Amino acid sequence: MASDVETLIDAINEVRRRVWAEQPESFFDCATIDLDGTLVGTTGQCKEGMDIAYDGTWGYHPLVVSLAETGEVLSIVNRPGNRPSHEGAAREVNRSLVLCLEAGFRTVLLRGDTDFSQTQYLDGWNAIHKTRFLFGYDAVPTLVRKAEELPDHAWRRLTRPARYHVNTQPRRTPENVKARIVTEREYETLRLDSEDIAEFEYRPTACRQKYRMVVIRKNITKAKGEAALFDDVRYFFYITNEREWSADAIVFSANDRCHQENLHAQLKSGVRALRAPVDTLESNWAYMVMTALGWNVKAWWALSLPEPPGRWRDKYRQEKRWVLGLEFRSFVHAFVGLPCQVLRTGRKLVYRLLSWNPHLRVFFRLVETLNC
């Protein structure tokens, strides 16, 4: 029954609250809740609840709600493959909001792509104290027209930060073989020339209040070989009730939500939670929730690492972030798949590790904390 799966999710959240309660004060500055749907295909033909998705995939379309700061899965809801991404999302958002606010987070940020900008719920979320939202918004003709009518001084160039910082000498860039072949064979390509950013107030039809609409104007050149065919302009919109951040920060935060795709990859190929091994919609839902618990345990393992004050605090925090960012298989190899000899002697059990790896120091810090 669906109610049984929801009871399981609530039980997992009780443990989650206890782990969060042990975190330092800075942990509760902000909880960023990401929402997205992902397809789970199956070759089965008799699975109850399966359907065909927009791309022809037969299977299910679960909704995944996660916490960006730790990568934890807050909720999974299984749905037929033909259901839209936003179906049932508002209910799960409200569940996660209650979880995070009751846990003591000072602010909560909701993020999602254009499928989750459900305007009928925005006023309600805006009314909740300490709750902010940031959603992509469809480039409907009304918004495109408003963007085109903005004066020139409303636009400014968007400069994106470097993806990483070079600590040594920059290496020589090798020849772009792919670009050379595309040019030689005169394939048609789209080249991004620049990005401009602006913002304006906008009230969706289903809302009573106006919200901040941030728009990016991408200036694109369509080329064939070395010849430029024509210029094109495309608009991307983001709706938010966040008033303090700069427009650039709004865009960068929205782009950061793409990290949730890495979480989906881990749930599919790491813990194998996003699979459909059983024969009904609800049984596969229960499987997803139970198996995703393995990923959450990894996050709780990392969060349980102590950060005592002193000269090593920064190093301990860095190690905690490193464990949180590990792929599941790397985590298993480093901390789970350890050969161990168990001895019973002198009225006690002795666990003797039979191999060494460079991460055992982190392992033993947690063992000491848990009094194992």
Secondary structure, DSSP 8 states (H G I E B T S, - for coil): -HHHHHHHHHHHHHHHHHHHHTS-GGGGS-EEEEEEE--EE---SS-TT-EE-TTS-EEE--EEEEETTT--EEEEE--BTTS-TTTTHHHHHHHHHHHHHHHT-S-EEEEE-GGG--HHHHHHHHHSTTEEEEEEE---HHHHHHHHTS-GGG-EE-----SS--SS--------HHHHHHHHTT-EEEEEEEEEEEEEEE--TT-SS-EEEEEEEEEEEEEETTEEEEEEEEEEEEEE---SS-HHHHHHHHHHGGGHHHHHHIIIIIS--S---SSSHHHHHHHHHHHHHHHHHHHHHHHTS---SSTTHHHHHHHHHHHHHS-HHHHIIIIIS--EEEEEETTEEEEEE----TTHHHHHHHHHHHT-
